[in-house]
Amino acid sequence: MNAHMEELEQEPFDVAEFIERLTWRTSNELGPEEFDPDLLHETFVQTIKDLTILQERQQRKCEKLEEALKDEQKFHASNIDKLQEKHQVSVDWFHQLDEKINSVAGKIIHLGEQLENVNTPRSRTVEAQRLLNHMSEFLIPGRLINDIFSDKSKLFEAADIIQKLYTISQDLPTEKFGEAKKKIEAKYDEIERALIEEFANAQKSEDIEAMKHIASILSQFKGYSQCIDAYIEQSQASTYGGKDIFGGILPMCRHHYSIIKKVFASPDLVMSKFILNIYQLKINQYAQTKLEDRRDLDKYLKTLYDMYSRTMKLSGDLAEFTMESDDDMLEKLTAIIFAKHLATYIEIEAKVLDAKCSTELREFYKSKKHQKRQTERFQELKRDVQALIGTRANINIAQIEDYGGETFLSEELAINLLQESKMAFKRCRLLSKKSDLPSNAIRLADILLRYLMHEHVDYALELGLHAIPLAESKNHPQIYFFDCVQKSNTIVHLLEKTYSASILPCVVSTPRYVDCIEKKRIMLDQIESKLDSGLDRSINALLGWVKVYLQSEQRKSDFKPDTDIDTVASPACLHVVQQLMPAIVQIQGCIDGENLASVMTELGVRLHRVIFDHLQQFQYNTAGAMCAICDVNEYRKCVRELKSPLVTQLFDVLHALCNLLLVKHENLQEVCGGETLNSLDKSVVMNFIQLRSDYKTIKISNSLKGMNDHRI
């Protein structure tokens, strides 16, 4: 049973494991190969009995322990009741003692007040007697004998006495006590100076306690402000930040503010005066020294912007040391320092920007070895008249100067002008008054528009327009105006970015906004008009050459050969396509977006008209019709590069019309009723059919009957 007890007390106890061990021990007694179920059964029965007995014993022990626990609980409960009674008695005694202490304290306070009432008059009398004794010394002619006013170790005591004597002397009549008052005032000033010197010495050694004590004494003197001035002057005597004073001001203020809070009774007022001295003396003197030289106005503007921006930043940093009532003090101080410079700022800024832009343009044209000249509107009329006379008389009298392909447009120059303008607008936003900012910004924007867009872009476009070859020239035109378009678009894009980033923020939400936008719009409309005119002329020149070249080089035998020839495109067509492809690539490289699509479509439509009219000038036999179809196929390959659905459709229709020159006359009506040609006017179709060399023959036959009765 003890063995069972040991096993049952193991932690943790596992019933299955207990049964396994019991089974193993029973089987081990018989041997490993023998098994007796009866013995195992008896063992289990006996174990159950043992466990039952063990349970009864443990139950009895538990009951005894519970009884003992109840007795112990009763005992401790009784002790707690006794302790509570004692505690209550102690509390009562404590209340009684507290009442007695309060009673005694009240009597002591009353006694102290009585003693104070008795002692105060006595102390005042003693102090008055002491002051009268010192006063008597000042009433006696001659120098003072009492060493309290000459002993430096008794300076603080002497300061207390002389301050009180000085206050008393102010009420004395001058007729009777004039000499005494002068002596008191002289000694008052002497001690005051000595205190200030002591304060300065303590400041040098950073003896905070001594400074605080002396400042407290001096606060009763009329020269207390001199103490503050002495502290400020000595604190700011050394240069802070070297040559650049801005770098050291903030750390210096933080260092001295921590001292001022410990030394002076009103630290905020002292700190305000401390900062005021920095602005009125240090920064003002530094700024005027830096800005006094105006020989180089560009350098002057940069210095002004730098000084003003750093002062404004410093004002923001120093706001932590100023009182709420002085929130705008630093802003006013800054305005006072730079007032005379800000008053003339915009005049200088406009003058400098104008000079820079003018210099940039002059240097640019100088680098191109170009003498800028006035462009006159009548030159265009003269050019057109010369072109008309030249066309009618078949002579070239118009002088076209293309400057060797030079466009006189420079993105680099535009970037330089815009960069200078950005700096001007940056300064304008900071240095202009809020009320003057819109007008000042528009003034600078007008300078930018005049030089960049009018003097540069507009002038270059005028030259570019005059350099465009005349229409219907016999020589293949070399057109540089497409490069003008590309560079102009780039410059306009840069200008728009500058307006969005630098100009519009200055005028938005103001009445001047519309004025600013309108001026830019007028200028860009003028530029756009010239670009449109130049593109129109360029396309006319290109297609005019195509027209003249085909008229002169396309032989009638190409479309009506006497003998069968190889079916290939005509040499004239191949040459035209060969010359058109580089021009298309050039346009695609110079124009983008919707503008490119419009130009490509316009070029394709006009080319279609030239080819359409050209093909209607010939008669075609079967071999010639094959050649015409080959030509149209070459043109179709070319116009696919235009990526214009309309142009592609036009040349597809032209190809279908050319098929009318080839098909057998019996099939003409069927072909004309096809999907491609069904939408065309019947006169167009009939005009093409009339170009067939066998037209008169098929007209007599029944092939064309019915075609004149309905729209094909």
Summary of the structure (lengths in Angstrom):
residues: 712
radius of gyration: 56.3
end to end distance: 125.1
largest distance: 158.7
contacts: 2008
relative contact order: 0.03
helix: 77%
strand: 0%
